[in-house]
Amino acid sequence: MSPTLKAPGGTARATFVTAYSAVTLAQITNALPGALNGTFAIDFRTSGAGLTWIAGMFMMGIVVFELSWGLLGDKFGRKKLLYIGALTSIVGSVLAASAPTTGVMITAQAIGGIGAGILFPISLSMIAAITPDHRARARAIATWAGFLSLGAVVSPVLAGLTSQLFTVPGATPEAPVAFSGWRVAYLVAAVLAVTVMGIAVRAQDVPADRARRLDMAGQATLALGLIALLYSTVQAVDSGFGAWDVVAGYVAGAALLIAFVAIEARSQHPLLHLALFKNRAYAITGIVAVTGMFAFLAIAFSTSVAVGGLALVETWKVGILFVFIQGPAFLLIPVVGWLIHHVAPRWALTGGFALMAVSGFWLSTFRLGTPEQFGGTPWTAFIPPLLLLGIGFALTVGAITAVAINTVDPQHIGMASATTNLLRDLGFALGPVIGSAIAFSLGASAFAAPLAGILNGAGLPAEAAAGLGQVPPLGFLAGWQGVIAEFSGHALAGGAPQAAVEGMVGALNTARPAIQGVAGTSLGQGFQMVYLVAGVAATVSAVLTLFITGGRTAPTADQVAESTEATAEADAEEAAQAASKTPIAD
């Protein structure tokens, strides 16, 4: 058995089991929306903005507090933070399982994201703190990463199986589903969270360092700034980038992030050391952490919506596709580890981004938005390009941190790793948000002209056609009955005779196949563009990595262990100083 630090109460075995099950739980809840976005669009009859909020809110819950949870764990105890994270995950999962509307589901994702944002670094710091031997710590961290990847593989399978086994068909065409089986997946996650809390009772908890200080001003401006930018980008999906609230959100977000930079430049205990970005190689790594991970999640999000929501492929099939996206990161752990330590890790980064670029460009050639039985792309055709995406992600997700710590001085390893993780997760959050803005705005533009032609051909008055022209294409696909009800209500309130309204509704129902067909192909064009943009972003990332030069030799296992621990602790200089005195965190 590897040497461990003695702590009052608890056992090392329970600590390891707690940490590994906690990170698996966090990643399951993190990855569930990816396989279910198309289903959410149908079940919640949501708009493009609503779907974007569901997809992006979880990641924002992780990102906005990422640099503070480790420090809070030091101040108040890691076990206490783990209990809070697991309890928060229970609340988020149960709320998601019972969510009747888009708004409730968005709230559930925000709560679940905060819970996962606690569990990721706290579970890692718990095992780092009880493994004083660097080699044992490196092995424990590698195992932790394996369980994280395992959660990413389990999640889409869980989503597919529960949807297939527990969905109860409805009795009418207006209510085709009486109970959506995917809700059981969130209940399973809640049960796993309860199990984690039970196991954690016997886990060890190294005494905390209550002297560490939290940069409240920096945390507040960073969180509010990112949320403001997210809000504006999501609102632009339906309202357009010229809407006053969108513009105001961008202005407020930019001002808050500028304030964050100013605060960090003067703080004695900053969340983020800005001096790191004076290093050109590290600055490039930070850029590709955002652009490369944006490319990855933009492709994953587009696949979920285009295949599950537009092509109406069953959820279990979408789950299989996501196994090809997430599976390589789990299966290739030994290969990637060998490459990082025996070959310059930046070459793994370059190769991984190149594969992701090929995937994006390849997928952009597919015909999207049409079910397979009507001539759309078969779901199995997505497997080869998504496998390339998964292999590319496997090569890059760990190599980004390795390259980052390989380009800075040893005393800055911890903060470099923590900051790179923040930028990488920011890229994850931007994937669905920017992808949605592109897909739904382009889809609406492509939809306008053919919709007007169909409505005019159906004999609708110009005023009625103009009103329906404001409905986004996803509204016609996911909420036809709601569109008809709203249209009828407005027409009657405007003084139209009941018989005339019934005639227009009959004409619309007759034209429904044509309208929904054009809506699907229009959104398909939008998602083709997202794939293309993601391919370009991955290409730019691959090219930029070629300019990462002047780094030190590949990091040793001890340095990797130190840096990963410091990532969870979220304070580089203190972690580096602590490591120079003792092999465990303060």
PyMOL commands that set and color helices and strands:
alter all, ss='L'
color gray80, all
select helices_A, chain A and resi 12-43+48-63+69-76+78-98+102-129+134-166+182-200+216-239+244-266+274-278+280-310+315-331+333-342+345-363+372-374+379-406+410-457+462-468+473-478+480-493+498-545+557-569+572-581
alter helices_A, ss='H'
color red, helices_A
select strands_A, chain A and resi 168-172+175-179
alter strands_A, ss='S'
color yellow, strands_A
deselect
rebuild
show_as cartoon
